[in-house]
Amino acid sequence: MYRLEITADHPSLNAWLAGASHWKRSKRKQEEEEALLWHLRSSDISKPLGTPFTLSVTVFRTRPYDTDNAIISAKYFLDALRAGGYIPDDSINECPTIIMHSKKIELVKGKRHDNKIVYLIEPCDSSSSP
């Protein structure tokens, strides 16, 4: 199992889709992918990843998203894994299961609260792979 925790605040799916032009969304996606690639290269995640795997994404925010609005964090991560050569593609053959969690950061007075995302990559049980 691999665990990657990053301080980040990806847009909600609704915010990503609303109002921005295709080019603006494409630029934002590229920027997020490059940031994730930097984190991946700095981690102990090996290339290539054994597949298939399950991706679990937990988005921690002071104002949490609805879980379905947090899905963009999984998309950015899978696209970064593909772009970085960790997986050949982001099809269901590589990652048949994505588990999403959206949690509220408990506020503590006098403490800084950064939004963060935790990614867990776990090999699929051979009996549950496609």
C-alpha positions in Angstrom: 0.0 0.0 0.0 1.2 3.5 -0.8 0.0 6.7 1.0 0.5 10.2 -0.3 -0.7 13.2 1.7 -0.5 16.6 0.1 -1.6 20.1 1.1 -3.9 21.1 -1.7 -7.3 22.4 -2.5 -8.6 21.1 -5.8 -11.7 22.8 -7.1 -15.0 21.1 -6.6 -16.4 19.4 -9.7 -19.2 22.0 -9.8 -16.7 24.9 -9.6 -14.5 23.2 -12.3 -17.4 22.9 -14.7 -19.0 26.3 -14.0 -18.3 29.2 -16.2 -14.7 28.6 -17.1 -13.7 28.2 -20.7 -12.3 24.9 -22.0 -8.8 26.5 -22.2 -8.9 27.8 -18.6 -10.0 24.3 -17.3 -7.3 22.7 -19.4 -4.6 25.0 -18.0 -5.8 24.4 -14.4 -5.8 20.6 -14.9 -2.2 20.8 -16.3 -1.1 22.9 -13.3 -2.7 20.5 -10.8 -1.2 17.5 -12.7 2.3 19.0 -12.6 2.0 19.7 -8.8 0.9 16.1 -8.2 3.8 14.8 -10.3 6.2 16.7 -8.1 4.6 15.1 -5.0 4.7 11.7 -6.7 8.4 12.0 -7.6 9.2 13.0 -4.1 7.4 10.0 -2.6 8.3 6.3 -2.2 5.7 5.3 -4.9 7.5 3.0 -7.4 7.2 2.9 -11.1 5.4 1.1 -12.6 2.7 0.5 -10.0 1.4 -3.0 -9.7 -2.1 -3.1 -11.2 -5.0 -3.4 -10.7 -5.3 -1.2 -7.6 -7.9 0.5 -5.6 -7.6 4.3 -5.1 -9.0 5.8 -2.0 -9.1 9.6 -1.8 -9.9 11.6 1.3 -10.4 15.3 0.9 -10.0 17.2 4.2 -11.4 20.8 4.1 -12.6 23.4 6.6 -15.7 23.6 4.5 -16.1 20.0 3.1 -17.3 19.3 -0.4 -20.2 16.9 -1.1 -18.4 13.6 -1.8 -19.4 13.7 -5.5 -17.9 17.2 -5.8 -14.5 15.9 -4.6 -14.2 13.4 -7.5 -12.0 15.8 -9.4 -9.2 15.0 -6.9 -9.2 11.4 -8.1 -9.2 12.4 -11.8 -6.2 14.7 -11.4 -4.3 12.0 -9.4 -5.0 9.2 -12.0 -4.1 11.5 -14.8 -0.8 12.4 -13.0 0.0 8.7 -12.5 -0.5 8.1 -16.2 1.5 11.2 -17.2 4.3 10.2 -14.9 4.6 6.7 -16.2 3.3 5.0 -13.0 0.5 3.4 -14.9 0.0 2.8 -18.7 -3.4 4.3 -18.8 -6.2 5.3 -16.4 -8.7 2.7 -17.5 -10.7 0.3 -15.3 -8.1 -2.3 -16.0 -5.6 -0.3 -13.9 -7.9 1.2 -11.3 -11.3 -0.6 -11.2 -12.3 1.0 -7.9 -12.2 4.5 -6.5 -13.3 5.2 -3.0 -14.1 8.8 -2.1 -14.3 10.5 1.3 -14.9 14.1 2.1 -14.2 15.1 5.7 -14.3 18.3 7.7 -11.1 19.5 9.4 -11.8 20.1 13.0 -10.9 23.6 13.9 -8.6 24.3 16.8 -8.4 27.9 18.0 -4.9 29.4 17.3 -3.9 26.6 14.9 -3.5 27.0 11.1 -5.8 24.7 9.2 -4.6 23.7 5.7 -6.8 21.8 3.4 -5.3 18.4 2.4 -5.8 15.4 0.3 -4.8 11.8 1.3 -4.4 9.3 -1.5 -4.1 5.6 -0.7 -3.2 3.1 -3.4 -3.9 -0.6 -2.5 -3.5 -3.6 -4.7 -6.8 -5.3 -5.6 -7.5 -8.7 -4.3 -6.9 -11.0 -7.3 -10.5 -12.4 -6.8 -12.0 -8.9 -7.2 -10.1 -7.7 -10.2 -11.9 -7.4 -13.6 
